[in-house]
Amino acid sequence: MTKPPLKAILVAASLLPNSVCSSELSGPWILSVENPEHLVVATLKVKFTDEQAQSCISGDWKVLEIVSSTTQDKNFFPISDPLSYQIENKQLTIGRNGVCDAYLWLQGPFGGSSVRGDYFSLGLGGGAPLGHFNLNQAR
């Protein structure tokens, strides 16, 4: 059996825009969810897994494991609900996807050891901004 040349492997890998090395997501991350005034309401320590998540919406959703969490308002962000994530076109989306047509999403550009973005609801009636978030790789 012959091995494919390294150059062919690298070219093929570069054609996969949604691929993210698991090493980029390894270890714990700190997720801070903020209200519209940028005040932190919920803080979670999370780990990205390779386990497929159940979701009412299509996509390659994987389980986001919550290691620990604190919140000032249990109704602001669903820390007690299963969360999942996906990276598509270098956009990270974290969300509650198990409640059909009542999605709560965090979304921002993925790259490096931190992500900043928006928190919003999405459903049959449209979407609404709810706040912001910061995600940083724990040190």
C-alpha positions in Angstrom: 0.0 0.0 0.0 1.4 3.4 -1.0 1.1 6.5 1.1 -0.3 9.6 -0.4 2.2 12.5 -0.7 2.2 15.0 2.2 1.4 17.8 -0.2 -1.8 16.1 -1.3 -2.9 15.6 2.3 -2.2 19.3 3.2 -4.1 20.5 0.1 -7.1 18.3 1.0 -7.1 19.5 4.6 -7.0 23.2 3.4 -10.2 22.6 1.4 -12.2 21.8 4.6 -13.3 25.2 5.8 -15.2 23.8 8.8 -12.4 21.7 10.2 -11.0 22.8 13.5 -8.2 20.9 15.2 -9.3 19.3 18.4 -6.2 20.8 20.0 -7.6 24.3 19.3 -10.6 23.3 21.5 -8.8 21.3 24.2 -8.9 21.9 27.9 -11.3 24.0 29.8 -12.7 27.4 28.6 -14.4 30.2 30.6 -17.6 31.5 29.1 -19.1 34.8 30.3 -22.6 35.7 29.1 -23.4 39.4 29.4 -26.6 41.4 29.3 -27.0 44.2 26.6 -25.1 46.6 28.9 -22.1 44.2 29.0 -22.6 43.2 32.6 -21.8 39.5 33.3 -24.9 37.6 34.3 -23.6 34.0 33.9 -20.1 32.4 34.0 -19.5 28.8 32.9 -16.4 26.6 32.8 -16.9 24.4 29.8 -15.2 21.7 27.7 -15.7 21.1 24.0 -16.3 17.4 23.3 -16.4 15.4 20.1 -19.7 13.7 21.1 -22.6 14.2 18.8 -25.4 16.3 20.4 -29.1 15.9 20.0 -30.5 19.0 18.2 -33.8 20.1 16.6 -31.8 22.1 14.0 -29.6 20.6 11.3 -25.8 20.9 11.5 -22.8 19.1 13.0 -23.7 19.8 16.7 -21.4 18.5 19.4 -21.9 18.4 23.2 -20.6 21.3 25.2 -19.8 19.9 28.7 -20.5 22.3 31.6 -17.9 21.7 34.3 -19.2 24.4 36.6 -21.4 27.5 36.5 -22.7 30.5 38.4 -25.5 32.9 37.4 -27.2 35.9 38.8 -30.4 35.2 36.9 -31.3 31.5 36.1 -33.7 32.7 33.4 -31.2 34.8 31.5 -29.0 31.9 30.0 -30.0 28.2 30.2 -27.1 26.9 32.3 -29.2 23.9 33.4 -30.2 22.9 29.8 -28.0 20.7 27.5 -25.8 22.9 25.4 -24.1 22.1 22.0 -21.8 23.8 19.7 -20.7 23.8 16.1 -18.0 25.7 14.0 -19.1 26.5 10.5 -17.2 28.9 8.2 -15.0 30.0 11.2 -18.1 31.0 13.2 -18.6 29.4 16.6 -22.2 28.9 17.6 -23.0 27.6 21.1 -26.6 27.1 21.9 -29.6 25.4 23.5 -30.8 23.4 20.5 -32.9 20.8 22.2 -36.0 23.1 22.6 -37.3 23.2 19.0 -38.0 26.6 17.6 -36.9 28.3 20.8 -33.1 28.4 20.3 -30.8 30.5 22.4 -27.5 31.1 20.7 -24.1 32.6 21.3 -22.3 33.3 18.0 -18.9 34.9 17.1 -15.8 34.4 14.9 -13.6 31.5 16.1 -9.9 32.0 16.1 -7.2 31.7 18.7 -7.7 31.4 22.4 -10.7 33.8 22.7 -14.0 34.5 21.1 -16.4 37.5 21.4 -19.8 37.7 20.0 -23.6 38.1 20.4 -26.2 36.3 22.4 -29.7 36.1 20.8 -32.9 34.1 20.5 -34.0 32.4 17.3 -37.3 30.8 16.5 -40.3 30.7 14.1 -41.1 34.3 14.9 -37.6 35.6 14.1 -34.8 36.5 16.4 -34.0 39.0 19.2 -30.8 40.3 20.6 -30.3 39.3 24.3 -26.7 40.3 25.0 -23.1 39.4 24.4 -20.5 36.8 25.4 -16.8 36.2 25.9 -15.1 32.9 25.7 -11.5 32.4 26.8 -9.3 29.4 27.0 -8.6 28.8 30.7 -4.9 29.2 31.7 
